[in-house]
């Protein structure tokens, strides 16, 4: 099998959106109609698609399986809602969505209101006002600071289409491959940032195949990491990579440097005709077998290693619920690697092991990361014995991406494990 065939197979088997995914995504159509009945959009029925339209990776054909979310804009009547502040506009949208779908978890994000339909899928609704034919303004709320951000997702799609055509139609599948890599190796990087970075590096490059394009990306990406430098194509005053802190930039650069060396070895082996060894090198970057993906992220020095051999005979799943101070109960579901939580929130983690035969031992492990935890001298990574109910209570404390690991040990062998990711803002 050639490298191109291997990468195409990986895309086809695990990454490209399939018919089941499309069926799930189509739920946005009914939601847009319901919103139009509750809120006053700009325009009228004849130009409905002009003022309520899909955006994001699905429209740009860079979404990967499973689709985590789908985004759409609603362009509202500014005469009616223009006096609202960004926070007030998001609050109005959140309230309207809760009236429409009272049985779903709905919450605000910096630019949108999000509906979580299940553990894997949600919809982001972005309210906007039209400034002119080329620019929309959308709310931006970060840590109670509010402003208006000017952008246009239609321009994002146009720019990507142009760049893809200039790369012999190789850019879009390469972006999908990079998004899968990001999900496994550096999920603190935003998908849109990664997509723009790929466009910046590969645009107008006559890429012959996926491997050569990936090699060019990893060889050059380090030049775009040290400071904000990627401008929004629709707003030359907005740097899309300004969200990264110094620690995250350093970490991202270290990961890129390692992948660059691996990609270069893979290309050299392919050029020498050693296909099996070349595929093995690319596997270090992408991990073609999905069963191996759970724990391939960077190991932190303070993360203690379970001192038992692995023979994973069973599958387990960590679930979590958020504490509601009003009802004094853990009620709302929280999903791994979903929305960023504020500091001070309580969570209850649970693992169902009723299908695993006793006797056994359950270990929990909290791994926190980031500069705040480090400065507080509160880095955690010890293995903790379960107290008997397969439940672990924790609370959010430091900014960063943190993990809850669970290991099931039987007869001195780890027979099952799972990881749950929590992002704290």
Secondary structure, 3 states (H helix, E strand, C coil): CCHHHHHHHHHHHHHCCCHHHHHHHCHHHHHHHHHHHHCCECCCHHHHHHHEEEEHHHHHCCCCCCCCEEEEEEEECHHHHCCCCHHHHHHHHHHHHHHHCCCCEEEECCCCEEEECCCCCEEEEEEEEEEECCEEEEEEEECCEEEEEEECHHHHHHHHHHHHHHCCCCHHHHHHHHHHHHHHHCCCCCHHHHHHHHHHHHCCCCCCCHHHHHHHHHHHHHHHCCCCCCEECCEEEEECCCCCCHHHHHHHHHHHHHHHHHHHHHHHHHHCCCHHHHHHHHHHHHCCCHHHCCCCCCCCCCCCCCCCEECCCCCCCEEEEEEECCCCEEEEEECCCCCCECCCCEEEEEECCCCCCCCCEEEEEEECCCHHHHHCCCCCCCEEECCCCCEEEEECCCCEEEEEEEEEEECCEEEEEEEEEEEEC
